[in-house]
Amino acid sequence: MSLKHLGPGSQLPSLQPGKLRLYSMVFCPFAQRSRLVLAAKNIPYEVVNIKLKVKPEWYLAINPSGMVPCLQFDDGRAIPESLIVSEYLDNAFPENKLKPSDPYTNAVHTVMIDSLGKVITPFYKFLFGDATAAENLLTALEYYEKKLENNYLGGDQPAFVDYMIWPWIERLEFLKQKKNLDLNEERFPRLIAYIQRMKQVPAVKETILSVEVYDKFFKSYSGDEPDYDCGINV
């Protein structure tokens, strides 16, 4: 199946017996969450990429919100929302559990995931041209700098919390190189070291995109139809 993003006038690909399908978009950090979990747990699946600004008509029948990710089963049932999809995958495929079994540790990790909201708002404001949001973004990132007491937010190995937060951390290098975000080692020594460690994690290697690819996509984003396929081999 082609990974090319589908839009209006496209045909809905037939579901494959016994295979999960993830509706995604290559540049969407929320969809990347679920792709990271699928990769980390070695779960077989197929992906159908969606043009989010110009969606296929048939996609709204599957997921009325029109957002990604959305996980669909071979019988047509579907689950939307990145956290719900990712938690389902970790529960339904118990091998290599990503969420901690200890209730207290799990609660601590959940708080870290919930705290990402303080990063996401200034992240997008800064990304789309509001230079005044830079300090708010950096201040929000200090929370994770302090939480990095081990190699990963989840401990000695990457855990569910790391995969839920990583997509926005990955994009910080784009903001630093192309938007002059002052993400420096003096202020963020743990976070910058963490980024380098995470880039060596197999699931991250499978989903990561280069700064130059992000730059090409975001430069096209102001148009009616961004260059959704610039980061994949179609």
Legacy VTK file of the C-alpha trace (Angstrom):
# vtk DataFile Version 3.0
C-alpha trace
ASCII
DATASET POLYDATA
POINTS 234 float
0.000 0.000 0.000
1.263 3.473 -0.899
2.027 5.805 2.000
0.953 8.806 -0.086
-1.502 11.042 1.770
-5.086 10.703 0.548
-7.513 13.565 -0.041
-10.844 14.307 -1.716
-11.751 12.001 -4.593
-9.524 9.180 -3.351
-10.773 5.655 -2.772
-10.935 4.108 0.688
-8.403 1.244 0.700
-9.936 -2.132 1.532
-9.370 -3.388 5.060
-7.019 -6.339 5.335
-8.223 -9.378 7.323
-6.423 -9.701 10.637
-4.497 -6.427 10.335
-4.836 -3.205 12.288
-4.984 0.034 10.327
-3.743 3.379 11.605
-4.995 6.542 9.943
-2.149 8.991 10.308
-0.365 12.024 8.882
3.414 11.951 8.697
3.933 15.381 10.295
1.274 15.116 13.013
2.867 14.711 16.473
-0.347 13.220 17.875
-0.366 10.496 15.221
3.347 9.943 15.817
2.540 8.966 19.402
0.645 5.909 18.220
3.202 5.054 15.535
5.893 5.097 18.230
3.910 2.664 20.385
3.254 0.369 17.428
6.953 0.383 16.582
8.134 -0.054 20.184
5.841 -3.060 20.674
6.478 -4.540 17.209
2.747 -4.674 16.431
1.952 -5.442 12.773
-0.203 -2.780 11.154
-0.808 -0.822 7.984
-0.946 2.939 7.715
-3.244 5.144 5.646
-2.122 8.765 5.575
-4.711 11.551 5.465
-4.467 15.110 4.112
-5.837 16.909 7.150
-6.573 20.248 5.434
-8.399 18.548 2.567
-9.720 15.284 3.966
-11.214 12.434 1.940
-14.985 12.322 2.207
-14.907 8.703 3.388
-12.636 9.461 6.337
-15.276 11.523 8.137
-17.559 8.481 8.081
-14.876 6.515 9.946
-13.843 9.292 12.339
-16.290 12.233 12.433
-13.721 14.480 14.140
-11.566 14.217 11.029
-8.437 14.127 13.174
-5.624 11.595 13.378
-4.659 9.148 14.676
-7.531 6.744 14.385
-7.101 2.998 14.828
-9.397 0.766 12.785
-9.998 -2.961 13.063
-10.640 -5.314 10.143
-14.368 -5.404 11.032
-14.665 -1.625 10.623
-14.711 -0.595 14.285
-12.495 2.399 15.057
-10.863 4.166 18.015
-9.845 7.859 17.771
-7.540 10.106 19.850
-3.799 9.624 20.356
-3.746 8.787 24.059
-6.725 6.441 23.811
-5.266 4.637 20.796
-1.841 4.362 22.415
-3.223 3.094 25.725
-5.391 0.563 23.899
-2.357 -0.776 22.044
-0.334 -1.128 25.246
-3.204 -2.953 26.974
-4.264 -5.139 24.052
-0.710 -6.294 23.329
0.709 -6.982 26.808
4.144 -8.112 25.630
6.746 -5.423 26.281
4.442 -3.280 28.427
5.266 0.401 28.162
3.166 1.690 31.064
4.483 0.896 34.574
2.647 -1.729 36.625
3.125 0.212 39.872
0.037 2.454 40.328
1.981 5.323 41.909
4.636 5.380 39.176
1.917 5.211 36.563
0.186 8.205 38.183
3.459 10.188 38.186
3.944 9.435 34.499
0.348 10.431 33.749
0.961 13.801 35.388
4.007 14.302 33.156
1.913 13.533 30.075
-0.872 15.871 31.189
1.675 18.626 31.804
2.550 18.599 28.107
-0.406 20.930 27.550
1.717 23.734 28.981
4.280 23.038 26.243
1.918 22.524 23.305
0.210 25.927 23.389
3.369 28.097 23.260
4.988 25.515 20.950
2.435 26.160 18.212
2.299 29.897 18.850
6.061 30.119 18.401
6.073 27.728 15.433
3.602 29.888 13.540
5.328 33.186 14.121
4.623 34.502 17.632
8.153 35.250 18.855
6.790 36.338 22.239
5.828 32.712 22.964
9.471 31.578 23.031
10.074 32.227 26.722
6.768 30.622 27.703
7.793 27.540 25.744
11.230 27.390 27.338
9.764 27.895 30.818
7.337 25.018 30.223
10.220 22.804 29.069
12.042 23.410 32.362
9.492 21.078 33.974
10.846 18.162 31.917
14.441 19.247 32.462
13.833 18.776 36.191
12.044 15.446 35.694
14.962 13.898 33.823
16.593 12.319 36.854
17.302 9.128 34.870
18.219 8.457 31.258
14.573 8.695 30.272
11.419 10.200 31.723
10.209 6.653 32.295
13.381 5.515 34.058
16.315 3.500 32.747
14.454 2.579 29.544
12.013 4.508 27.352
8.449 4.067 28.606
4.958 5.111 27.571
5.519 8.609 28.970
8.564 9.099 26.736
6.681 8.106 23.607
3.761 10.382 24.444
5.989 13.432 24.926
8.739 12.765 22.385
7.007 14.065 19.203
7.128 17.652 20.501
10.653 17.242 21.894
11.792 15.953 18.493
10.532 19.121 16.815
12.528 21.370 19.165
15.606 20.898 16.990
13.660 22.341 14.063
12.619 25.312 16.201
16.199 25.800 17.359
17.816 25.620 13.927
15.164 27.300 11.793
13.276 29.561 14.234
16.167 30.498 16.586
14.658 28.983 19.735
17.257 29.460 22.475
17.413 25.832 23.580
20.922 25.842 25.022
23.011 23.366 27.032
23.522 25.777 29.914
19.784 25.941 30.617
18.795 22.459 29.391
21.738 20.059 29.816
19.542 17.068 30.705
16.972 17.697 27.985
19.573 18.074 25.248
21.326 14.863 26.358
17.920 13.157 26.462
17.228 14.167 22.871
20.445 12.503 21.746
19.626 9.303 23.673
16.083 9.166 22.321
17.350 9.524 18.740
19.065 6.140 19.198
15.886 4.351 20.314
14.689 1.986 17.534
11.054 3.171 17.597
12.221 6.795 17.356
14.546 5.974 14.461
11.544 4.486 12.656
9.459 7.665 12.903
11.894 10.587 13.164
12.136 13.255 10.467
15.018 15.578 9.715
15.047 19.304 10.380
15.191 19.946 6.631
12.080 17.855 5.976
10.186 19.677 8.733
11.333 22.976 7.253
10.034 22.046 3.811
6.670 20.955 5.205
6.082 23.964 7.436
7.047 26.365 4.649
4.257 24.806 2.591
1.738 24.759 5.438
0.303 28.221 4.875
-1.103 27.104 1.525
-4.403 25.401 0.886
-2.703 22.035 0.499
0.647 21.536 2.270
3.300 19.230 0.833
2.204 16.278 2.953
4.331 13.802 1.030
7.683 15.590 1.292
8.780 13.407 4.206
8.009 9.954 2.798
8.896 7.685 -0.067
5.692 7.412 -2.091
LINES 1 235
234 0 1 2 3 4 5 6 7 8 9 10 11 12 13 14 15 16 17 18 19 20 21 22 23 24 25 26 27 28 29 30 31 32 33 34 35 36 37 38 39 40 41 42 43 44 45 46 47 48 49 50 51 52 53 54 55 56 57 58 59 60 61 62 63 64 65 66 67 68 69 70 71 72 73 74 75 76 77 78 79 80 81 82 83 84 85 86 87 88 89 90 91 92 93 94 95 96 97 98 99 100 101 102 103 104 105 106 107 108 109 110 111 112 113 114 115 116 117 118 119 120 121 122 123 124 125 126 127 128 129 130 131 132 133 134 135 136 137 138 139 140 141 142 143 144 145 146 147 148 149 150 151 152 153 154 155 156 157 158 159 160 161 162 163 164 165 166 167 168 169 170 171 172 173 174 175 176 177 178 179 180 181 182 183 184 185 186 187 188 189 190 191 192 193 194 195 196 197 198 199 200 201 202 203 204 205 206 207 208 209 210 211 212 213 214 215 216 217 218 219 220 221 222 223 224 225 226 227 228 229 230 231 232 233
